[in-house]
Amino acid sequence: MPTTNSTLCAMGATPRLICFNKPYGVLSQFTAEGRWRGLKDFIALPGVYVAGRLDADSEGLLLLTSDGQLQARISDPRFKMLKTYWVQVEGEPGEAAMAALRGGVQLNDGPTRPAIAERMDAPPGLWEREPPVRVRKAIPTFWISLGIREGRNRQVRRMTAAVGHPTLRLIRAAIGPYALDGLAQGSWREIEERVEAG
């Protein structure tokens, strides 16, 4: 019989929470699909499940847990858990673009909630992406930090495009109280100290 979240609790197993730095080209599922790799190439742990997805062409923090309640808190937009992204965009976003992100952007499925948006230097210790980002020589690129409490499909990419700065590279740095904190690309660590997600 497969091990489920409820089975683990009934057995008295301690719930597990895993932080994984997902590389580009990896799906938020264990099985590979088409040209994308799956999590099984990196994580061989029974009884843990992805809590909130991250697109294959995005990188960074992905949480996995055996705790069904925590999985729901992370995944369900009703809980409005803050997710922070490092976003490399095309062109230099001026104050008008940043103010638009902070105030909420009109998308084809309605306006976004206000975001936390700041310009930033390239993230320290940033790993090389494989394949590299394609940039146009005549157009500079800049980094912004973007914090949102929604989970619409490809939302961050659509938001930056709406203010005139297409996303070139997207890295999720934190989900609520959980962050990459120097975790190497393709590596995972287990969180021992659980904090309430808010």
C-alpha positions as protocol buffer text, in pm:
chain_id: "A"
residue {
  index: 1
  type: MET
  ca { x: 0 y: 0 z: 0 }
}
residue {
  index: 2
  type: PRO
  ca { x: 148 y: 342 z: -93 }
}
residue {
  index: 3
  type: THR
  ca { x: 246 y: 572 z: 190 }
}
residue {
  index: 4
  type: THR
  ca { x: 19 y: 877 z: 215 }
}
residue {
  index: 5
  type: ASN
  ca { x: 21 y: 1184 z: 436 }
}
residue {
  index: 6
  type: SER
  ca { x: -247 y: 1032 z: 660 }
}
residue {
  index: 7
  type: THR
  ca { x: -60 y: 700 z: 676 }
}
residue {
  index: 8
  type: LEU
  ca { x: 252 y: 881 z: 793 }
}
residue {
  index: 9
  type: CYS
  ca { x: 62 y: 1060 z: 1067 }
}
residue {
  index: 10
  type: ALA
  ca { x: -105 y: 739 z: 1181 }
}
residue {
  index: 11
  type: MET
  ca { x: 235 y: 571 z: 1200 }
}
residue {
  index: 12
  type: GLY
  ca { x: 361 y: 856 z: 1418 }
}
residue {
  index: 13
  type: ALA
  ca { x: 618 y: 961 z: 1160 }
}
residue {
  index: 14
  type: THR
  ca { x: 761 y: 1310 z: 1197 }
}
residue {
  index: 15
  type: PRO
  ca { x: 644 y: 1527 z: 907 }
}
residue {
  index: 16
  type: ARG
  ca { x: 927 y: 1626 z: 674 }
}
residue {
  index: 17
  type: LEU
  ca { x: 986 y: 1958 z: 500 }
}
residue {
  index: 18
  type: ILE
  ca { x: 1240 y: 1975 z: 219 }
}
residue {
  index: 19
  type: CYS
  ca { x: 1382 y: 2288 z: 55 }
}
residue {
  index: 20
  type: PHE
  ca { x: 1508 y: 2222 z: -299 }
}
residue {
  index: 21
  type: ASN
  ca { x: 1686 y: 2463 z: -534 }
}
residue {
  index: 22
  type: LYS
  ca { x: 1522 y: 2359 z: -860 }
}
residue {
  index: 23
  type: PRO
  ca { x: 1731 y: 2405 z: -1174 }
}
residue {
  index: 24
  type: TYR
  ca { x: 1599 y: 2532 z: -1506 }
}
residue {
  index: 25
  type: GLY
  ca { x: 1440 y: 2255 z: -1712 }
}
residue {
  index: 26
  type: VAL
  ca { x: 1308 y: 2051 z: -1417 }
}
residue {
  index: 27
  type: LEU
  ca { x: 937 y: 1996 z: -1360 }
}
residue {
  index: 28
  type: SER
  ca { x: 763 y: 2030 z: -1023 }
}
residue {
  index: 29
  type: GLN
  ca { x: 686 y: 1657 z: -1030 }
}
residue {
  index: 30
  type: PHE
  ca { x: 891 y: 1343 z: -989 }
}
residue {
  index: 31
  type: THR
  ca { x: 840 y: 1202 z: -1337 }
}
residue {
  index: 32
  type: ALA
  ca { x: 1009 y: 1343 z: -1646 }
}
residue {
  index: 33
  type: GLU
  ca { x: 792 y: 1463 z: -1933 }
}
residue {
  index: 34
  type: GLY
  ca { x: 904 y: 1538 z: -2287 }
}
residue {
  index: 35
  type: ARG
  ca { x: 1224 y: 1742 z: -2282 }
}
residue {
  index: 36
  type: TRP
  ca { x: 1191 y: 1831 z: -1913 }
}
residue {
  index: 37
  type: ARG
  ca { x: 1352 y: 1636 z: -1630 }
}
residue {
  index: 38
  type: GLY
  ca { x: 1170 y: 1527 z: -1314 }
}
residue {
  index: 39
  type: LEU
  ca { x: 1250 y: 1563 z: -944 }
}
residue {
  index: 40
  type: LYS
  ca { x: 1348 y: 1196 z: -917 }
}
residue {
  index: 41
  type: ASP
  ca { x: 1682 y: 1292 z: -1077 }
}
residue {
  index: 42
  type: PHE
  ca { x: 1759 y: 1495 z: -763 }
}
residue {
  index: 43
  type: ILE
  ca { x: 1547 y: 1373 z: -471 }
}
residue {
  index: 44
  type: ALA
  ca { x: 1500 y: 1010 z: -367 }
}
residue {
  index: 45
  type: LEU
  ca { x: 1279 y: 1043 z: -61 }
}
residue {
  index: 46
  type: PRO
  ca { x: 957 y: 844 z: -12 }
}
residue {
  index: 47
  type: GLY
  ca { x: 638 y: 1010 z: 107 }
}
residue {
  index: 48
  type: VAL
  ca { x: 712 y: 1373 z: 23 }
}
residue {
  index: 49
  type: TYR
  ca { x: 500 y: 1579 z: -214 }
}
residue {
  index: 50
  type: VAL
  ca { x: 548 y: 1910 z: -391 }
}
residue {
  index: 51
  type: ALA
  ca { x: 387 y: 2205 z: -213 }
}
residue {
  index: 52
  type: GLY
  ca { x: 322 y: 2469 z: -478 }
}
residue {
  index: 53
  type: ARG
  ca { x: 452 y: 2447 z: -831 }
}
residue {
  index: 54
  type: LEU
  ca { x: 733 y: 2625 z: -1013 }
}
residue {
  index: 55
  type: ASP
  ca { x: 740 y: 2628 z: -1393 }
}
residue {
  index: 56
  type: ALA
  ca { x: 1004 y: 2419 z: -1570 }
}
residue {
  index: 57
  type: ASP
  ca { x: 1164 y: 2732 z: -1715 }
}
residue {
  index: 58
  type: SER
  ca { x: 1189 y: 2895 z: -1371 }
}
residue {
  index: 59
  type: GLU
  ca { x: 1450 y: 2822 z: -1104 }
}
residue {
  index: 60
  type: GLY
  ca { x: 1483 y: 2836 z: -731 }
}
residue {
  index: 61
  type: LEU
  ca { x: 1300 y: 2735 z: -417 }
}
residue {
  index: 62
  type: LEU
  ca { x: 1060 y: 2443 z: -432 }
}
residue {
  index: 63
  type: LEU
  ca { x: 919 y: 2298 z: -110 }
}
residue {
  index: 64
  type: LEU
  ca { x: 828 y: 1934 z: -61 }
}
residue {
  index: 65
  type: THR
  ca { x: 660 y: 1796 z: 248 }
}
residue {
  index: 66
  type: SER
  ca { x: 490 y: 1493 z: 399 }
}
residue {
  index: 67
  type: ASP
  ca { x: 266 y: 1727 z: 601 }
}
residue {
  index: 68
  type: GLY
  ca { x: -69 y: 1762 z: 423 }
}
residue {
  index: 69
  type: GLN
  ca { x: -174 y: 2071 z: 620 }
}
residue {
  index: 70
  type: LEU
  ca { x: 152 y: 2251 z: 544 }
}
residue {
  index: 71
  type: GLN
  ca { x: 124 y: 2148 z: 179 }
}
residue {
  index: 72
  type: ALA
  ca { x: -222 y: 2307 z: 164 }
}
residue {
  index: 73
  type: ARG
  ca { x: -104 y: 2628 z: 337 }
}
residue {
  index: 74
  type: ILE
  ca { x: 179 y: 2669 z: 88 }
}
residue {
  index: 75
  type: SER
  ca { x: -18 y: 2574 z: -223 }
}
residue {
  index: 76
  type: ASP
  ca { x: -355 y: 2737 z: -165 }
}
residue {
  index: 77
  type: PRO
  ca { x: -374 y: 3105 z: -274 }
}
residue {
  index: 78
  type: ARG
  ca { x: -636 y: 3165 z: -2 }
}
residue {
  index: 79
  type: PHE
  ca { x: -355 y: 3166 z: 255 }
}
residue {
  index: 80
  type: LYS
  ca { x: -175 y: 3443 z: 61 }
}
residue {
  index: 81
  type: MET
  ca { x: 173 y: 3325 z: 158 }
}
residue {
  index: 82
  type: LEU
  ca { x: 433 y: 3575 z: 34 }
}
residue {
  index: 83
  type: LYS
  ca { x: 653 y: 3440 z: -244 }
}
residue {
  index: 84
  type: THR
  ca { x: 967 y: 3637 z: -331 }
}
residue {
  index: 85
  type: TYR
  ca { x: 1128 y: 3620 z: -674 }
}
residue {
  index: 86
  type: TRP
  ca { x: 1454 y: 3747 z: -820 }
}
residue {
  index: 87
  type: VAL
  ca { x: 1370 y: 3857 z: -1174 }
}
residue {
  index: 88
  type: GLN
  ca { x: 1616 y: 3948 z: -1449 }
}
residue {
  index: 89
  type: VAL
  ca { x: 1434 y: 4173 z: -1692 }
}
residue {
  index: 90
  type: GLU
  ca { x: 1509 y: 4325 z: -2029 }
}
residue {
  index: 91
  type: GLY
  ca { x: 1574 y: 4698 z: -2017 }
}
residue {
  index: 92
  type: GLU
  ca { x: 1603 y: 4930 z: -1720 }
}
residue {
  index: 93
  type: PRO
  ca { x: 1277 y: 4957 z: -1523 }
}
residue {
  index: 94
  type: GLY
  ca { x: 1216 y: 5318 z: -1424 }
}
residue {
  index: 95
  type: GLU
  ca { x: 1017 y: 5443 z: -1128 }
}
residue {
  index: 96
  type: ALA
  ca { x: 692 y: 5437 z: -1328 }
}
residue {
  index: 97
  type: ALA
  ca { x: 732 y: 5065 z: -1401 }
}
residue {
  index: 98
  type: MET
  ca { x: 822 y: 4988 z: -1039 }
}
residue {
  index: 99
  type: ALA
  ca { x: 528 y: 5193 z: -911 }
}
residue {
  index: 100
  type: ALA
  ca { x: 297 y: 5003 z: -1145 }
}
residue {
  index: 101
  type: LEU
  ca { x: 418 y: 4670 z: -1006 }
}
residue {
  index: 102
  type: ARG
  ca { x: 371 y: 4796 z: -649 }
}
residue {
  index: 103
  type: GLY
  ca { x: 22 y: 4922 z: -721 }
}
residue {
  index: 104
  type: GLY
  ca { x: -108 y: 4621 z: -912 }
}
residue {
  index: 105
  type: VAL
  ca { x: -89 y: 4545 z: -1283 }
}
residue {
  index: 106
  type: GLN
  ca { x: -383 y: 4488 z: -1516 }
}
residue {
  index: 107
  type: LEU
  ca { x: -355 y: 4143 z: -1678 }
}
residue {
  index: 108
  type: ASN
  ca { x: -594 y: 3969 z: -1916 }
}
residue {
  index: 109
  type: ASP
  ca { x: -745 y: 3778 z: -1623 }
}
residue {
  index: 110
  type: GLY
  ca { x: -788 y: 4088 z: -1406 }
}
residue {
  index: 111
  type: PRO
  ca { x: -571 y: 4318 z: -1194 }
}
residue {
  index: 112
  type: THR
  ca { x: -301 y: 4176 z: -969 }
}
residue {
  index: 113
  type: ARG
  ca { x: -279 y: 4258 z: -601 }
}
residue {
  index: 114
  type: PRO
  ca { x: -13 y: 4514 z: -506 }
}
residue {
  index: 115
  type: ALA
  ca { x: 336 y: 4362 z: -503 }
}
residue {
  index: 116
  type: ILE
  ca { x: 657 y: 4434 z: -316 }
}
residue {
  index: 117
  type: ALA
  ca { x: 892 y: 4551 z: -592 }
}
residue {
  index: 118
  type: GLU
  ca { x: 1247 y: 4681 z: -560 }
}
residue {
  index: 119
  type: ARG
  ca { x: 1543 y: 4711 z: -792 }
}
residue {
  index: 120
  type: MET
  ca { x: 1839 y: 4500 z: -683 }
}
residue {
  index: 121
  type: ASP
  ca { x: 2192 y: 4401 z: -780 }
}
residue {
  index: 122
  type: ALA
  ca { x: 2245 y: 4058 z: -932 }
}
residue {
  index: 123
  type: PRO
  ca { x: 2188 y: 3802 z: -652 }
}
residue {
  index: 124
  type: PRO
  ca { x: 2513 y: 3716 z: -466 }
}
residue {
  index: 125
  type: GLY
  ca { x: 2653 y: 3373 z: -546 }
}
residue {
  index: 126
  type: LEU
  ca { x: 2429 y: 3341 z: -852 }
}
residue {
  index: 127
  type: TRP
  ca { x: 2486 y: 3015 z: -1038 }
}
residue {
  index: 128
  type: GLU
  ca { x: 2516 y: 2987 z: -1416 }
}
residue {
  index: 129
  type: ARG
  ca { x: 2198 y: 2885 z: -1592 }
}
residue {
  index: 130
  type: GLU
  ca { x: 2208 y: 2599 z: -1839 }
}
residue {
  index: 131
  type: PRO
  ca { x: 2126 y: 2692 z: -2111 }
}
residue {
  index: 132
  type: PRO
  ca { x: 2234 y: 3055 z: -2065 }
}
residue {
  index: 133
  type: VAL
  ca { x: 1983 y: 3337 z: -2090 }
}
residue {
  index: 134
  type: ARG
  ca { x: 1966 y: 3490 z: -2436 }
}
residue {
  index: 135
  type: VAL
  ca { x: 2027 y: 3864 z: -2415 }
}
residue {
  index: 136
  type: ARG
  ca { x: 2032 y: 4129 z: -2685 }
}
residue {
  index: 137
  type: LYS
  ca { x: 2361 y: 4318 z: -2691 }
}
residue {
  index: 138
  type: ALA
  ca { x: 2194 y: 4654 z: -2750 }
}
residue {
  index: 139
  type: ILE
  ca { x: 1955 y: 4620 z: -2454 }
}
residue {
  index: 140
  type: PRO
  ca { x: 2083 y: 4607 z: -2094 }
}
residue {
  index: 141
  type: THR
  ca { x: 1933 y: 4379 z: -1832 }
}
residue {
  index: 142
  type: PHE
  ca { x: 1846 y: 4457 z: -1470 }
}
residue {
  index: 143
  type: TRP
  ca { x: 1735 y: 4263 z: -1164 }
}
residue {
  index: 144
  type: ILE
  ca { x: 1432 y: 4329 z: -948 }
}
residue {
  index: 145
  type: SER
  ca { x: 1299 y: 4162 z: -635 }
}
residue {
  index: 146
  type: LEU
  ca { x: 927 y: 4094 z: -662 }
}
residue {
  index: 147
  type: GLY
  ca { x: 708 y: 3969 z: -376 }
}
residue {
  index: 148
  type: ILE
  ca { x: 354 y: 3850 z: -451 }
}
residue {
  index: 149
  type: ARG
  ca { x: 79 y: 3675 z: -254 }
}
residue {
  index: 150
  type: GLU
  ca { x: -102 y: 3527 z: -554 }
}
residue {
  index: 151
  type: GLY
  ca { x: -36 y: 3220 z: -765 }
}
residue {
  index: 152
  type: ARG
  ca { x: -171 y: 3284 z: -1112 }
}
residue {
  index: 153
  type: ASN
  ca { x: -26 y: 3100 z: -1410 }
}
residue {
  index: 154
  type: ARG
  ca { x: 307 y: 3259 z: -1511 }
}
residue {
  index: 155
  type: GLN
  ca { x: 208 y: 3568 z: -1315 }
}
residue {
  index: 156
  type: VAL
  ca { x: 551 y: 3725 z: -1258 }
}
residue {
  index: 157
  type: ARG
  ca { x: 641 y: 3697 z: -1627 }
}
residue {
  index: 158
  type: ARG
  ca { x: 310 y: 3852 z: -1727 }
}
residue {
  index: 159
  type: MET
  ca { x: 349 y: 4134 z: -1473 }
}
residue {
  index: 160
  type: THR
  ca { x: 694 y: 4242 z: -1592 }
}
residue {
  index: 161
  type: ALA
  ca { x: 585 y: 4219 z: -1957 }
}
residue {
  index: 162
  type: ALA
  ca { x: 283 y: 4437 z: -1877 }
}
residue {
  index: 163
  type: VAL
  ca { x: 513 y: 4717 z: -1756 }
}
residue {
  index: 164
  type: GLY
  ca { x: 738 y: 4687 z: -2061 }
}
residue {
  index: 165
  type: HIS
  ca { x: 1019 y: 4469 z: -1924 }
}
residue {
  index: 166
  type: PRO
  ca { x: 1002 y: 4103 z: -2034 }
}
residue {
  index: 167
  type: THR
  ca { x: 1140 y: 3848 z: -1788 }
}
residue {
  index: 168
  type: LEU
  ca { x: 1462 y: 3682 z: -1902 }
}
residue {
  index: 169
  type: ARG
  ca { x: 1533 y: 3475 z: -1591 }
}
residue {
  index: 170
  type: LEU
  ca { x: 1311 y: 3395 z: -1295 }
}
residue {
  index: 171
  type: ILE
  ca { x: 1434 y: 3259 z: -961 }
}
residue {
  index: 172
  type: ARG
  ca { x: 1210 y: 3201 z: -659 }
}
residue {
  index: 173
  type: ALA
  ca { x: 1411 y: 3307 z: -356 }
}
residue {
  index: 174
  type: ALA
  ca { x: 1161 y: 3250 z: -73 }
}
residue {
  index: 175
  type: ILE
  ca { x: 821 y: 3114 z: 18 }
}
residue {
  index: 176
  type: GLY
  ca { x: 692 y: 3267 z: 340 }
}
residue {
  index: 177
  type: PRO
  ca { x: 957 y: 3202 z: 607 }
}
residue {
  index: 178
  type: TYR
  ca { x: 1153 y: 2953 z: 394 }
}
residue {
  index: 179
  type: ALA
  ca { x: 1437 y: 3078 z: 171 }
}
residue {
  index: 180
  type: LEU
  ca { x: 1720 y: 2952 z: -49 }
}
residue {
  index: 181
  type: ASP
  ca { x: 1982 y: 3091 z: 193 }
}
residue {
  index: 182
  type: GLY
  ca { x: 2281 y: 2981 z: -14 }
}
residue {
  index: 183
  type: LEU
  ca { x: 2141 y: 2641 z: -111 }
}
residue {
  index: 184
  type: ALA
  ca { x: 2330 y: 2524 z: -422 }
}
residue {
  index: 185
  type: GLN
  ca { x: 2144 y: 2465 z: -744 }
}
residue {
  index: 186
  type: GLY
  ca { x: 2015 y: 2106 z: -768 }
}
residue {
  index: 187
  type: SER
  ca { x: 2065 y: 2051 z: -392 }
}
residue {
  index: 188
  type: TRP
  ca { x: 1813 y: 2006 z: -112 }
}
residue {
  index: 189
  type: ARG
  ca { x: 1812 y: 2033 z: 265 }
}
residue {
  index: 190
  type: GLU
  ca { x: 1566 y: 1930 z: 532 }
}
residue {
  index: 191
  type: ILE
  ca { x: 1417 y: 2195 z: 759 }
}
residue {
  index: 192
  type: GLU
  ca { x: 1420 y: 2082 z: 1121 }
}
residue {
  index: 193
  type: GLU
  ca { x: 1280 y: 2395 z: 1282 }
}
residue {
  index: 194
  type: ARG
  ca { x: 926 y: 2450 z: 1155 }
}
residue {
  index: 195
  type: VAL
  ca { x: 785 y: 2802 z: 1171 }
}
residue {
  index: 196
  type: GLU
  ca { x: 427 y: 2902 z: 1116 }
}
residue {
  index: 197
  type: ALA
  ca { x: 370 y: 3016 z: 761 }
}
residue {
  index: 198
  type: GLY
  ca { x: 207 y: 3356 z: 738 }
}
